[in-house]
Amino acid sequence: MGKEVSIIKASTTLDKRKGNAIGVDRKRVAAYCRVSTSKEDQLNSYHSQVAYYKELISKNPEWENVGIYSDEGISGTGAEKRVGFRNMIKDCMNNKIDMVITKSISRFARNTLDTLKYVRLLKEKNIEVFFEDENIKTLSMDGELLLVVLSSVAQQEVENISANVKKGLAMKMTRGELIGFNGAYGYNYDSETKSISINEVEAKVVRRIFDEYINGNGSRVIARELMEEGILSPGKAKVWQQSTVLGIIKNEKYVGDLLQGKTFTVDPISHRRLDNYGEADKYYIKDHHEAIIKREVWDAAQKLLQARGKTKRNPRINPDEYRTIYSRTYTLSGLCKCGYCGATLTRKSIRRINESKVVWHCTNYVKHGKKSCDKSKYIRESEIEEAFLESYQLMVKNKKEILDELFNRITEEFNEYKHQQSLEQYKTKIENLSLKKDRLLDLLLNQSIDKETYDNKLERLNAQINGAQKQLSQFENLKNFKDEKEKRLKEIKNLLEKAEPIKEMNRQVFEAIVDYVVVGGYDNNMNASPYQITFIYKTGEKHTKKGDRGRTKKESQILSDDEKNDKQLNEHATR
């Protein structure tokens, strides 16, 4: 028989317990109020809430007002950005508050997980939360089911509102209305009329950025030039970042178009925004406003951006040589090669007291020291330029002979390729082989051949098709190469027909006719000649200037000192 058990009836509740004390006479009460937008009518509501709670707490003799915590214009879907809310929770954890009053679950948190998280956290500290609208006191309620249901309803309300807002914005963007635009460098924006007009002072800078970019200058160089000239950036700062220049080049607004929906909100709870890579709809409006940049200039800049991006991501391209292919900072960038190891030459500025020289040197030497390319030497930029001017004058002087040679080469190029099998022949061959595959399958289905015979014949046909496709691809590449080469030769021919002598370095002329430059080589006695310069022209012509000019004693000393400074050479390797 069991022992008799006496039941001692409960005489208090959790809300009466504070630490180890029971029956505290006055509760330390705090209120939390919040509005989700900063509009004037909402802020009025916020001030009303603050006044209401001050009066409510002061009227209850059992309550002591320890503060009104609040957040203005902050969403309630997450606690991370709600400073007032976080301070209140911190004070609760420090035993400064016994009870929190708030208007509703949706004011406290519209996220179910956040609601349960903070209610449980406070409950462990015997701190009660009183939701007025729902008439729920968390220390005296039976279980959490009701709280979960009501907070879930609040969260669903947020999600519904968010979905409705998204639909409304989508409808406006579909109609071509401007949404969320705060202006762009080069334009003036009227928020009342939502109209965009050109700011001529800033537009001049935008045009310059595009012009320099398509003419070969990289974004870093453009940014540096703008800073040196004291031109303020879009943020009115003296510093121009490379990313700022690229942002302008990528911005479709400068060609008069408007793309909306570049970013999207992942969900209404986290409010996390991501760049839109196709996860949400975008809305593109062509010729939306007056353009600063002509469309052909814009298209050229975007094509160059894309080409540079592909080159930078291409694992076959040496990272050290990336900028020499598309990022043509200087006239000679990427066009000068070492005559001994074949590496690209890199540019270096040498500054001493009363001395300043710009030189080019083998990248291998600069990065890895003399042992990697012991015959190469620094060469002055001015010496390469002077050598080109002399070589070009010779070309102009003998242009009739060169033009005749060009005409013969163009004719030979055409004749060389015209006897090749045409693209149509390869395509026809592939089509016929594909038809044979279809007929072979019909034979199998009609049981005219067995499976083993089918597999053997199919394997041979597939091998023939693969071979024909490779031949087709090779011929297409050959034809494209031939077309490009023929076009280039004709362009050079037209240039030389109009050519006149030039007295100073001309980047446009240089790039139009020079394929590359070899610095360094050997003389007739096979002795190293590090100052020898050879111009390889796109016409096939080759002009060599012997390296007999040398350097002054003073200049040689400057360069010698620099060659010994390995640290300085390595620092320059990234230029």
Secondary structure, DSSP 8 states (H G I E B T S, - for coil): -------------GGGEETTEE--SSEEEEEEEE-S---HHHHHHHHHHHHHHHHHHHH-TTEEEEEEEEESS--SS-STT-HHHHHHHHHHHTT--SEEEES-HHHH-SSHHHHHHHHHHHHHTT-EEEETTTTEETTTSSSSHHHHHHHHHHHHHHHHHHHHHHHHHHHHHHTT---S----TTEEEETTTTEEEE-HHHHHHHHHHHHHHHTT--HHHHHHHHHHTT---TTS-S---HHHHHHHHH-GGGGT-EEE-SEEES-TTT--EEE-SSSS--EEETT-S--SS-HHHHHHHHHHHHHHHHHHH-TTS-GGGHHHHT---STTTTTEEETTT--BEEEEEEEETTEEEEEEEEHHHHHH-GGGSTT---EEHHHHHHHHHHHHHHHHHTHHHHHHHHHHHHHHHHHHHHTS--HHHHHHHHHHHHHHHHHHHHHHHTTSS-HHHHHHHHHHHHHHHHHHHHHHHHHHHHHHHHHHHHHHHHHHHHHHHT----SS--HHHHHHHEEEEEEEEE-TT--EEEEEEEEEETTS-EEEE-S-----HHHHHHHHHHHH-HHHHHHHTT-
